Structures are given as structure tokens and as C-alpha cells.
Amino acid sequence: MKPPRYYLAYKPFGVLTQFSGDDPAQTLQILQAELPRDVYPVGRLDKDSEGLLLLSSDKRLNQRLLDPRHGHWREYYVQVEGQPTSKALAKLAQGVPLKDGLTRPAQAALIPEPALPPRDPPIRYRASIPASWISLSLTEGRNRQVRRMTAAVGFPTLRLVRWRIQELVLGALQPGMVRELTSDERQQLLLQTGLRQAR
């Protein structure tokens, strides 16, 4: 039995988190790598979100990371409309009431504009409305959760980039690029998720 493989990819804006679809240019078939046939996305990113995506042939990992009982940290860089107040950031951190219940406590902070690749297509520029960047770290992954949270506190999301999953970061990856985890990264990921290294 072949050992599982683990990869990081930068999912571009406008791409579905799946390998099949009517338009290959809107699926993960656009990734710049030859991946084994049994590798699939672990978790999802909305079509209009971008950034770090974990790909693996390890089915145990998918089950563990998607199980809400095993909350794991995901950090997002979020460009929002306006200048979030300390009160709004505190609400994001404490938990925001959404239609499907109160969100778990999170970490939220204003950050300088991160050095990210330009989005294609770019965000519509409006001189009359300033934009800001926040770092938002969550241990849950409800449908469109980040967008719903920022909207609920009065600052709609303009651009959403997942930067980190546990200790794995986007780093120097560019949209469409893929790299395999190093041995150390793989061991750390399996340790953090409570999975033993497959033999």
C-alpha cells in the first residue's frame, strides 16, 4: 500500500474546490502540477475566495479536519469595506450571532496590507470608501462564515485569502502553484491532528 501524499496549493479566485466540472478552467485542473489520481481537496474554499488549500490522498485527514469536535486553526487575510473599530474586532473575537448560531471565539486584528499576489480580476476600487485588512483566525468552517461574520459587524468582505491551516502557511506560493509537504511538515500536521504517520 502506497503511503499517503500531502500537498499545499494556492487556489485562485473564481476556481471551484473540485477537479471535475464543465469548464476545466474553473476547477482544480488548472493547478500547475501533475498530482496522483487519488489526491483530493481536504476541506473547501468558496469559488470567490482564494488561498491555501490542502490536498491529500489521506482520507483520515479529511475526516479529522472536517469534524467540528477537532477544531483546528485557519487564518484568513480579509480585505473589508471601511475601517473596523475595536468594538467590531472584539465582536468577531468573542463570537458573532449568525442564523445558524453563535460563532466560536476567534482571533481578530487589524493588519497592514499583506504582500499578496494581485487578484484576477481585481477588486473594484472606490475612492470614497476606504478598505482595510484584518487577520481572522477560526477553529470552525461554516459555509461562507468569514463573509457572514464581517458583514454582521458592519464591514463587508471585499477579498478573502486563506493564509494558514494549523502551522502550514501560503508563503511564497502564487495562484495555481502546488508544492508537496516536506517530511517535517507532514509529521507536524499528523501530530497536530492526532493521526499517526502511515507506515
Buried (B, 14 or more C-beta within 10 A) or exposed (E): EEEBBBBBBBBBBBBBBEBEEEEEEBBBBBBEBEBEEEBBBBBBBBEEBBBBBBBBBBEBBBEBBEEEEEEBBBBBBBBBBBEBEEEBBEBBBEBBEBEEEEBBEBBBEBEEEEEBBEBEEEEEEEEEEEBBBBBBBBBEBBEBBBBBBBBBBBBEBBBBBBBBBBEBBBEEBEBBBBBBBEEEBBEBBBEBBEBEEEE
